Amino acid sequence: MTAGYDPYAGQPGNQQPAPGQPAADGSETRQPPAPETGTPARPGPLPPKMEPPQLAPPPPPAQPWSGAGSPATQSWPTPGSPVVAAPQPRSAPPVHPPAGFPGAAPPPAARRRVSWPGVVALVLALFLGVVAGLQAVQINDLSERLAAADDRLADAQASDGSRFEGLEGRTGELEKQAGDVFNPEAISTVALPSVFRVSAGNSGGTAFAVGKPAEGGGTNLFTNFHVVESVWNSGGREVFIERRDQRFPAMIVRVDERNDVAQLVTTGAFTGLVTATEPVKSGQQVVVVGAPLGLEDTVTTGVVSAFRTMPGGGPSMIQFDASINPGNSGGPVINSAKQVVGIATAKVADAEGVGLAIPIATACDGFQIC
């Protein structure tokens, strides 16, 4: 309470006489001593038996200062003036307890500021997710297309493989047919390096390398027995085989007088001709290679006329129409497959186109060198 303010001043029945004046009942009032603090002296005690004073309502709570006034310049009621309530502002702002006190309203939520880096990161993440999804779809589509292409390639390869096998089969058939085609030039090219002129004393003829190499090295050869007969009967065993300007010694190893076949062996290494495993048939074309009248590398052609058994129990013979003469004896008779089918041995005197050959199977079975 502010110094100099008396809430009881101005109330009815509570008016005090001035100091030193008689009271209403005739008693004299005393002046109380002044407080040492300089506060104005309060009235003395009420006389006994006075009715309680009617107290005015307490002043309203202090409001925040408004206007140009200040506590130092505000005017307060003086003692004895009626208490008049201070005017209230029409719209005083509400007073809120400080935060933390009971009944205090929660502080308003702070407004969140937008974090632009976070928003950019979120948008970028969504964009990357969409791109990754599109790439996954494209990769899946590409994988399916590659798988389909692989299937088509496998089918094509299988088809090509079948066609290739078919072509191989047809090529084999064509090669066989080509082999069956009679080509004297090709036959001669293969046969001539293996055919030699034989010089046996006063006799001459033809010999050819055949089969496997001889035991201990060298080359086995077939000729007619009647070509080397004079040397064999005289006890001799050495003869000579000649080709072009070359001359090689050869030995008579074995003879078959009945079938008119003889085996020679030379130390030189030469390629042996291949022998046929099937008998000839009439009409097959043949090439005869020899040295008629000493003329080496002579080639004649013809066909197989027949396969005959000679009268009087003689050996079976191949009849052909190719031209042969003395000196062709012991030469090979070759079919279109470049295989030896017989050994030319003679011609019928006083006849043309009738030549005879020993079947090669007879010689191979007797000497076991083919």
C-alpha distance (Angstrom), angle and dihedral (degrees) to the residues before:
residue distance angle dihedral
M1 . . .
T2 3.78 . .
A3 3.80 119.5 .
G4 3.82 113.4 -98.5
Y5 3.80 94.6 24.8
D6 3.84 116.6 119.4
P7 3.73 117.1 -175.4
Y8 3.79 92.3 -162.4
A9 3.73 95.5 55.8
G10 3.79 116.5 113.1
Q11 3.81 94.9 17.4
P12 3.81 117.2 131.8
G13 3.81 113.9 -100.3
N14 3.69 90.0 14.9
Q15 3.72 100.7 82.0
Q16 3.81 112.0 123.3
P17 3.78 124.5 -151.2
A18 3.68 117.2 -113.3
P19 3.75 115.7 -92.9
G20 3.81 112.6 -74.7
Q21 3.82 93.1 16.5
P22 3.81 122.9 116.0
A23 3.75 116.4 -102.9
A24 3.73 124.0 -121.0
D25 3.79 91.4 -94.3
G26 3.77 92.1 51.2
S27 3.79 96.5 -102.5
E28 3.69 120.2 130.4
T29 3.76 120.3 -117.8
R30 3.71 124.9 -136.0
Q31 3.68 126.9 -137.6
P32 3.81 110.0 -121.7
P33 3.68 116.9 -135.5
A34 3.77 114.8 -93.1
P35 3.78 115.9 -107.0
E36 3.69 115.0 -103.8
T37 3.80 90.7 -127.0
G38 3.79 92.3 68.6
T39 3.79 93.9 -109.8
P40 3.84 113.1 146.7
A41 3.77 113.6 -96.4
R42 3.76 115.4 -95.8
P43 3.82 118.3 -134.7
G44 3.74 117.2 -92.1
P45 3.75 124.8 -97.8
L46 3.78 119.4 -63.0
P47 3.78 115.8 -99.2
P48 3.72 114.1 -100.7
K49 3.76 121.5 -92.0
M50 3.73 95.1 26.4
E51 3.73 119.3 143.7
P52 3.76 114.7 -106.1
P53 3.70 109.8 -92.5
Q54 3.73 120.6 -110.8
L55 3.71 103.9 -110.8
A56 3.74 120.1 -144.4
P57 3.80 116.1 -127.9
P58 3.75 113.7 -87.3
P59 3.75 116.1 -97.7
P60 3.81 116.5 -94.1
P61 3.76 119.1 -95.7
A62 3.69 116.5 -76.6
Q63 3.81 111.9 -86.8
P64 3.74 126.7 -153.1
W65 3.73 112.4 -83.3
S66 3.75 114.7 -96.9
G67 3.72 134.1 179.0
A68 3.74 126.6 21.5
G69 3.80 95.3 -51.1
S70 3.75 125.0 101.2
P71 3.80 132.4 -169.5
A72 3.72 89.1 -95.1
T73 3.79 93.9 53.6
Q74 3.80 101.2 37.4
S75 3.83 114.8 113.4
W76 3.78 115.6 -129.1
P77 3.83 127.1 -161.1
T78 3.71 114.9 -93.4
P79 3.78 122.7 -129.8
G80 3.75 111.5 -75.8
S81 3.86 95.9 22.5
P82 3.75 118.6 116.6
V83 3.76 116.3 -98.3
V84 3.75 109.7 -112.9
A85 3.75 119.2 -170.2
A86 3.73 113.5 -115.3
P87 3.77 113.5 -110.6
Q88 3.81 114.4 -103.8
P89 3.75 122.1 -137.0
R90 3.75 112.7 -106.5
S91 3.77 94.9 -125.2
A92 3.77 110.3 22.0
P93 3.80 112.9 177.8
P94 3.79 113.4 -111.3
V95 3.72 116.9 -101.2
H96 3.81 113.0 -128.1
P97 3.77 122.7 -162.7
P98 3.76 113.9 -113.7
A99 3.76 115.5 -90.4
G100 3.78 112.0 -84.1
F101 3.79 96.8 34.5
P102 3.80 120.6 113.2
G103 3.78 111.2 -87.7
A104 3.79 93.3 19.9
A105 3.79 113.9 141.7
P106 3.79 115.6 -118.1
P107 3.77 112.8 -98.0
P108 3.78 113.9 -99.5
A109 3.78 113.5 -93.1
A110 3.75 113.0 -97.7
R111 3.79 112.7 -112.2
R112 3.76 109.7 -111.0
R113 3.74 115.7 -127.3
V114 3.79 116.9 -134.6
S115 3.82 112.4 -106.1
W116 3.79 103.2 -139.6
P117 3.84 95.3 -170.8
G118 3.82 89.1 55.7
V119 3.81 91.9 48.7
V120 3.80 91.1 48.9
A121 3.81 90.9 48.1
L122 3.82 90.9 50.1
V123 3.81 92.5 49.3
L124 3.80 90.4 46.8
A125 3.81 91.1 49.4
L126 3.82 90.7 51.0
F127 3.80 90.9 48.2
L128 3.81 92.0 49.7
G129 3.79 90.2 48.1
V130 3.79 91.0 53.2
V131 3.82 91.2 47.3
A132 3.81 91.2 48.4
G133 3.81 90.2 50.4
L134 3.80 91.9 50.7
Q135 3.79 90.9 47.7
A136 3.81 90.7 49.9
V137 3.80 90.1 52.3
Q138 3.80 91.2 47.7
I139 3.82 92.1 47.3
N140 3.79 90.8 49.6
D141 3.80 90.9 49.4
L142 3.81 90.6 47.3
S143 3.82 90.8 49.1
E144 3.78 91.0 52.2
R145 3.79 91.2 48.2
L146 3.82 90.9 48.7
A147 3.80 90.6 49.4
A148 3.80 89.9 50.5
A149 3.82 89.8 48.3
D150 3.82 90.2 49.9
D151 3.80 90.1 51.4
R152 3.79 91.2 49.5
L153 3.82 90.1 47.4
A154 3.81 91.5 49.7
D155 3.80 90.5 49.8
A156 3.78 90.4 47.9
Q157 3.81 91.3 48.8
A158 3.79 91.3 49.0
S159 3.78 89.8 49.4
D160 3.81 90.9 46.8
G161 3.79 89.9 48.7
S162 3.80 91.0 53.3
R163 3.77 90.8 46.9
F164 3.82 90.6 47.2
E165 3.79 91.1 51.7
G166 3.77 88.8 49.2
L167 3.80 90.1 49.9
E168 3.79 91.0 49.5
G169 3.77 90.0 52.0
R170 3.76 91.7 48.4
T171 3.82 90.1 46.1
G172 3.77 90.1 53.7
E173 3.77 90.8 50.1
L174 3.80 90.9 48.0
E175 3.79 91.0 49.1
K176 3.76 89.6 50.7
Q177 3.77 90.7 48.5
A178 3.79 90.3 46.8
G179 3.78 88.7 50.4
D180 3.74 89.2 52.3
V181 3.78 89.7 52.4
F182 3.76 107.8 98.6
N183 3.81 110.3 -118.6
P184 3.82 111.5 168.6
E185 3.80 92.2 -176.0
A186 3.81 93.8 56.3
I187 3.79 90.8 43.9
S188 3.80 92.2 50.7
T189 3.81 91.9 47.9
V190 3.80 89.8 57.7
A191 3.80 97.4 40.2
L192 3.81 106.4 41.6
P193 3.87 98.3 71.3
S194 3.81 88.7 58.0
V195 3.85 98.5 47.5
F196 3.88 122.4 88.6
R197 3.78 139.8 -177.7
V198 3.86 112.2 -116.7
S199 3.79 123.3 -140.7
A200 3.81 111.6 -167.3
G201 3.83 110.0 165.6
N202 3.77 108.1 -73.2
S203 3.82 93.4 -11.1
G204 3.74 131.0 80.3
G205 3.74 138.3 -172.6
T206 3.83 143.8 128.7
A207 3.83 135.0 -67.3
F208 3.85 132.3 -177.9
A209 3.80 134.8 -159.0
V210 3.77 113.9 -112.2
G211 3.75 142.7 178.8
K212 3.74 127.6 -19.9
P213 3.80 126.8 -1.6
A214 3.78 116.0 -85.8
E215 3.78 121.8 -98.8
G216 3.78 109.8 -84.6
G217 3.82 91.0 17.3
G218 3.74 132.2 -66.9
T219 3.81 130.4 88.0
N220 3.83 135.2 -68.6
L221 3.80 118.4 -135.6
F222 3.83 136.6 -172.2
T223 3.84 126.2 -143.2
N224 3.83 137.6 149.7
F225 3.77 119.3 -77.5
H226 3.80 91.6 -132.4
V227 3.85 88.5 60.6
V228 3.86 92.5 62.2
E229 3.81 97.0 24.1
S230 3.83 96.7 109.8
V231 3.84 92.7 51.9
W232 3.81 92.5 45.2
N233 3.79 94.6 48.3
S234 3.79 91.0 47.9
G235 3.75 90.7 55.7
G236 3.72 95.8 -106.9
R237 3.78 123.6 130.2
E238 3.80 106.4 -178.1
V239 3.75 123.5 93.9
F240 3.80 133.0 157.6
I241 3.79 132.6 -119.7
E242 3.77 118.4 -155.8
R243 3.75 136.3 -164.5
R244 3.74 123.2 177.0
D245 3.81 105.0 -46.5
Q246 3.80 94.7 -19.6
R247 3.80 126.3 98.8
F248 3.81 124.7 -169.6
P249 3.81 128.2 -175.7
A250 3.80 116.8 -123.8
M251 3.80 133.9 -174.4
I252 3.80 127.8 -135.3
V253 3.82 102.9 -125.7
R254 3.81 104.7 171.3
V255 3.80 138.6 -4.3
D256 3.83 136.3 -158.8
E257 3.79 105.6 -158.0
R258 3.81 95.3 -178.3
N259 3.81 95.1 54.2
D260 3.85 92.7 33.4
V261 3.83 95.1 -122.3
A262 3.85 130.5 136.1
Q263 3.82 132.2 -176.2
L264 3.79 120.9 -138.8
V265 3.81 129.5 -171.7
T266 3.80 126.9 -159.2
T267 3.78 130.4 -176.9
G268 3.78 92.7 -130.8
A269 3.81 118.9 96.4
F270 3.79 114.1 -122.2
T271 3.79 134.2 162.6
G272 3.77 112.7 -98.3
L273 3.81 119.8 -136.5
V274 3.79 120.1 -118.1
T275 3.80 117.2 -110.0
A276 3.82 125.3 -139.6
T277 3.78 119.0 -111.6
E278 3.82 96.3 -159.3
P279 3.77 126.5 62.8
V280 3.77 119.6 -107.9
K281 3.77 123.6 -102.7
S282 3.74 131.1 -144.5
G283 3.77 113.1 -89.2
Q284 3.81 96.4 28.8
Q285 3.78 113.4 134.1
V286 3.77 119.0 -121.5
V287 3.80 141.0 -175.9
V288 3.82 121.8 -141.7
V289 3.82 117.4 -155.5
G290 3.83 122.5 -168.5
A291 3.77 150.7 112.1
P292 3.82 106.5 -90.5
L293 3.83 110.5 -169.8
G294 3.82 87.1 -2.5
L295 3.83 93.5 -58.0
E296 3.83 102.3 136.4
D297 3.82 125.1 -152.1
T298 3.79 93.1 29.6
V299 3.80 114.2 160.0
T300 3.81 126.3 -164.9
T301 3.77 130.4 172.5
G302 3.78 137.3 -149.7
V303 3.78 144.8 127.3
V304 3.76 134.9 -87.6
S305 3.76 105.7 -96.6
A306 3.80 98.2 -172.5
F307 3.81 146.5 -36.4
R308 3.77 106.2 -114.5
T309 3.79 140.0 -174.8
M310 3.77 110.0 -139.2
P311 3.86 118.2 -125.0
G312 3.78 121.2 -107.8
G313 3.83 93.6 40.7
G314 3.76 94.9 -65.1
P315 3.86 123.7 152.1
S316 3.79 122.5 -78.2
M317 3.81 113.6 -95.4
I318 3.82 138.7 -161.5
Q319 3.79 112.3 -126.1
F320 3.81 115.5 -152.1
D321 3.79 135.2 167.0
A322 3.84 100.1 -135.8
S323 3.77 113.2 123.4
I324 3.83 114.4 -102.7
N325 3.81 133.4 170.2
P326 3.80 138.8 -178.4
G327 3.79 106.1 -55.8
N328 3.87 93.7 40.9
S329 3.82 89.1 87.3
G330 3.80 110.5 119.3
G331 3.84 94.4 19.7
P332 3.84 122.8 131.6
V333 3.81 124.4 -100.8
I334 3.83 106.3 -149.4
N335 3.80 130.6 -166.2
S336 3.83 128.1 -143.7
A337 3.83 90.7 -87.7
K338 3.83 90.0 62.4
Q339 3.82 91.7 -109.9
V340 3.79 125.6 134.3
V341 3.81 110.8 -115.7
G342 3.81 99.8 171.0
I343 3.82 150.6 -4.3
A344 3.83 113.6 -111.3
T345 3.78 107.7 -126.1
A346 3.79 113.8 161.3
K347 3.76 150.7 -18.6
V348 3.74 129.6 -128.8
A349 3.78 109.0 -103.4
D350 3.75 118.4 -119.2
A351 3.87 90.8 16.6
E352 3.73 135.0 98.4
G353 3.81 125.4 -139.6
V354 3.79 95.9 12.1
G355 3.77 110.6 117.6
L356 3.80 129.0 160.1
A357 3.84 131.7 -147.4
I358 3.81 134.1 -176.2
P359 3.85 110.4 -120.3
I360 3.81 109.5 -107.5
A361 3.80 90.3 -131.9
T362 3.83 89.0 65.2
A363 3.81 91.5 56.2
C364 3.80 95.5 42.3
D365 3.80 93.2 49.2
G366 3.81 91.8 49.2
F367 3.81 98.6 46.5
Q368 3.86 105.5 25.5
I369 3.79 95.2 -143.7
C370 3.83 101.8 112.3
